[in-house]
Amino acid sequence: MADYIGPKEYNAGAGINTYVNPIQQDMDGALLHAVNVESFPFGAKRKRTGYSAFLGTVNSVQTKSLLSYYQNDGTSFWLYQQSGHKFWYSYQGTGDWTIPTNGTVNSQGRISGAVLDNTFILGDGVVATRHTTSGTAFTDTPLAPVASQFVQYQNRIYAMGTASDLFYSTTNDGTNWSTSGTADSSSFKVPGDGKLQNIFKVADRLIAVKNSGQMYKWDGYNLIDMATVYGPSSPLCVDKAEDYAFYINRYGNYGFGGAKPQLLSNSIQRQFYNAQGSGIAGTEFPLIPARVHNYDYLASVGTVTDDFTQRTMSNCIVKYDYQKNEYLNWDMAHKPTAWLSYKDLSGNQTLIFGSSTSQCYKFDGSTSDAGSPINAELLYIFTMGGMTWQKKWNWFRGFFSPGCQARAQIACSDTFSYPSLKWQDLGDLTDGVIEFRFPEGSRSRFLFLRIYESSTTAKWTYYGCSIDAQVMVQR
């Protein structure tokens, strides 16, 4: 006996979910793997745009840091890139990279900075802290601690020392670190295991993190132990959207609004750690760079293989969409070693990243990754009634953007073994609609759909599909 259940319509769905049992009813049509796509419009998936080379190389050594400094006039700003033992500036992101006065740092450190009263304070945690008001000439800051992390909080500059000391400058003066006379600079020790790893602001509190994962809140008077060890694993992976912080550690991607850290990434847990040990490598966590850009949190995590689909991403980017609360992945031609999202002269929020060669790249709507193909892929599973009964598959209809150059395949299977799937091509998708009549006898418990494309020219959007099937029920 066969119970007719089609046609059933599916949109392109939400983000990746390999955490929930795929045979559950609410997993019908679930997205198991998504590379180099974004969710736009809502309910669809389109191939992401690419990037082009931004300015030139400086010394062919890895970019370690990218920063920006805006002056109070509202138009003057500089971008900074650290590579090796030097850092460079570019005026307004259009001028050539140029070494500023006193632009030598230690090649083992990473520069960070903060702005107070039109003065930019910068340091790498190894050599002397310095400051600038011109953007092009830096001066060593007398009495300032050697520090690698700086935050402007309550009209002071806070500086993270090399051990467990947290320093703060005189009120309204980030260059005054004196502790005598009218100056009120001071310091205090942050207790707990390990040394300070990074500092940042959330909910009008200064958050201090130890490399043991312990987190503390400072309100200017009291230091509160947050009783957690799930802090960020790297000072490079912390960024915010709407005063809500995101970061990564070995257990996943967390969100933090000032109370307790919240694990967000259950749906892609297999990418952080899995039974095969093919998740994010342990050596990556102390160095993972990340940035929020237009409500997307992007973290460069290296080579990852999901143990469900067995698909490997060499330069994997964990992409969390804060607005939609969903995860996707990017796999870019160049591995980002530092990120920066800044507002350009036209007021456009612009995303750039550095690479292993000191060449920076800018996302600019290109259809390639600086000339390399963008390899996009989607993988879905359909159960249409669960795993108990086999289905007789009748019709598949897919809906894409007209002119689509992507290809689509389907596979009927009674198992979840991705390597054993036998794919059938669905034909040309140029018209935007594909209709496929399954061969007689096409029966299985599960139906897999794969959409893929690799080019330097094409854009495409997948909107959804309709599946006509019958459940083969024995009575």
Stockholm file with secondary structure:
# STOCKHOLM 1.0

chainA/1-475         MADYIGPKEYNAGAGINTYVNPIQQDMDGALLHAVNVESFPFGAKRKRTGYSAFLGTVNSVQTKSLLSYYQNDGTSFWLYQQSGHKFWYSYQGTGDWTIPTNGTVNSQGRISGAVLDNTFILGDGVVATRHTTSGTAFTDTPLAPVASQFVQYQNRIYAMGTASDLFYSTTNDGTNWSTSGTADSSSFKVPGDGKLQNIFKVADRLIAVKNSGQMYKWDGYNLIDMATVYGPSSPLCVDKAEDYAFYINRYGNYGFGGAKPQLLSNSIQRQFYNAQGSGIAGTEFPLIPARVHNYDYLASVGTVTDDFTQRTMSNCIVKYDYQKNEYLNWDMAHKPTAWLSYKDLSGNQTLIFGSSTSQCYKFDGSTSDAGSPINAELLYIFTMGGMTWQKKWNWFRGFFSPGCQARAQIACSDTFSYPSLKWQDLGDLTDGVIEFRFPEGSRSRFLFLRIYESSTTAKWTYYGCSIDAQVMVQR
#=GR chainA/1-475 SS CEEECCCEEEESCSSBCCSSCTTSGGGTTEEEEEESEECCSTTCEEECCEEEEESCCSSSSCEEEEEEEECTTSSCEEEEEEETTEEEEEETTTSCCBCCBTCBCCTTSCCEEEEETTEEEEECSSSCCEEESSSSBCEECTTCCCCSEEEEETTEEEEECSSSEEEECBTTBTTCCCCSTTCCCEEEECCSSSCEEEEEEETTEEEEEETTSCEEEECSSCEEECCCCCCCSCGGGCEEETTEEEEEETTEEEEESSSSCEECCGGGHHHHCCTTSCSSCGGGGGGCCEEEETTEEEEEEEEEECTTTCCEEEEEEEEEETTTTEEEEEECSSCCSEEEEEECTTSCEEEEEECTTSCEEEEEEESSBTTBCEEEEEEEEECSSCSSSCEEEEEEEEEECTTCCCEEEEEEESSCCGGGCCCEECCCCTTSEEEEECCTTCEESEEEEEEEEEESSCCCEEEEEEEEEEEECCC
#=GC SS_cons         CEEECCCEEEESCSSBCCSSCTTSGGGTTEEEEEESEECCSTTCEEECCEEEEESCCSSSSCEEEEEEEECTTSSCEEEEEEETTEEEEEETTTSCCBCCBTCBCCTTSCCEEEEETTEEEEECSSSCCEEESSSSBCEECTTCCCCSEEEEETTEEEEECSSSEEEECBTTBTTCCCCSTTCCCEEEECCSSSCEEEEEEETTEEEEEETTSCEEEECSSCEEECCCCCCCSCGGGCEEETTEEEEEETTEEEEESSSSCEECCGGGHHHHCCTTSCSSCGGGGGGCCEEEETTEEEEEEEEEECTTTCCEEEEEEEEEETTTTEEEEEECSSCCSEEEEEECTTSCEEEEEECTTSCEEEEEEESSBTTBCEEEEEEEEECSSCSSSCEEEEEEEEEECTTCCCEEEEEEESSCCGGGCCCEECCCCTTSEEEEECCTTCEESEEEEEEEEEESSCCCEEEEEEEEEEEECCC
//
